[in-house]
Amino acid sequence: MMKIPKLKFKKITDSFKKLPRILGERAFLTFLGLLLFSLILSSFIFYEYSILAEKVEPKVLEKPLKFEEKTYQAILKTWQEKEERFKEIDLKEYQDPFREIKKELPSPISEETQEISETEFYIISRGETLWELAEKYLGSGERWREIKTETGQVFTESSAEVIPIGQKLIIPKK
């Protein structure tokens, strides 16, 4: 009776662990082997899908196609109905789902900030005063109190004395 040697998994796993090192040492031969493998595989795929594929001639219809007016009219009617529905949807006005929320929230636009559309923004530079800006843009220095901060706050005499450079101001139009 013949004895079959047992497979030693430790030897197999050790040889698999050494495989990348061995392939790295023989990089050129590894490259050539992989190139040969890819050429064989690609030629097989090319053979399967181009050479073995049957070349089928298109079938020639025995009767020429007839234009069916009824079918054409039915399709045209369907498309016109769909187009009308699209137009209805496009023109339809939907209810505002946030209507109730808007009623509950206070309006972020106060009367003072609504005037912004009738105003100009100005960024203050070094040495400028509200009096000079009022003379330049409003026609009279005495109208300096009409100039507001970008948040819409009115300047007081004490706050008008020290204005930070680069602050955005709202200047009403004449």
URGISUL-V174817 format. One record per pair of residues at least 12 apart in sequence whose ideal C-beta (glycine too) atoms are under 10 Angstrom apart, sorted by the first residue. I is the first residue (numbers start at 0). J is the second residue. If there is no record, write none. Layout:
{{I,J} {I,J}}
//
This chain:
{{108,151} {109,150} {109,151} {110,151} {111,147} {111,150} {111,151} {111,152} {111,153} {111,169} {112,147} {112,149} {112,150} {112,151} {112,169} {113,151} {114,145} {114,147} {114,151} {114,169} {114,171} {114,172} {115,147} {115,149} {115,151} {115,169} {115,171} {116,172} {117,169} {117,171} {117,172} {118,136} {118,145} {118,146} {118,147} {118,151} {118,168} {118,169} {118,170} {118,171} {118,172} {119,136} {119,168} {119,169} {119,170} {119,171} {119,172} {120,149} {120,167} {120,168} {120,169} {120,170} {121,135} {121,136} {121,146} {121,149} {121,166} {121,167} {121,168} {121,169} {121,170} {122,149} {122,164} {122,165} {122,166} {122,167} {122,168} {123,146} {123,162} {123,163} {123,164} {123,165} {123,166} {123,167} {123,168} {124,164} {124,165} {125,164} {125,165} {126,164} {127,162} {127,164} {127,168} {128,140} {128,143} {128,159} {128,160} {128,162} {129,142} {129,143} {129,144} {129,145} {129,146} {129,154} {129,158} {129,159} {129,160} {129,162} {129,168} {129,170} {130,142} {130,143} {130,146} {130,159} {131,143} {132,146} {132,162} {132,168} {132,170} {133,145} {133,146} {133,170} {135,170} {136,168} {136,170} {136,171} {136,172} {136,173} {137,170} {137,171} {137,172} {137,173} {138,173} {142,170} {142,171} {142,173} {143,156} {143,159} {144,156} {144,159} {145,169} {145,170} {145,171} {146,159} {146,162} {146,168} {146,169} {146,170} {146,171} {147,168} {147,169} {147,170} {147,171} {148,162} {148,166} {148,167} {148,168} {148,169} {149,166} {149,167} {149,168} {149,169} {150,167} {150,169} {151,169} {152,169} {154,168}}
//
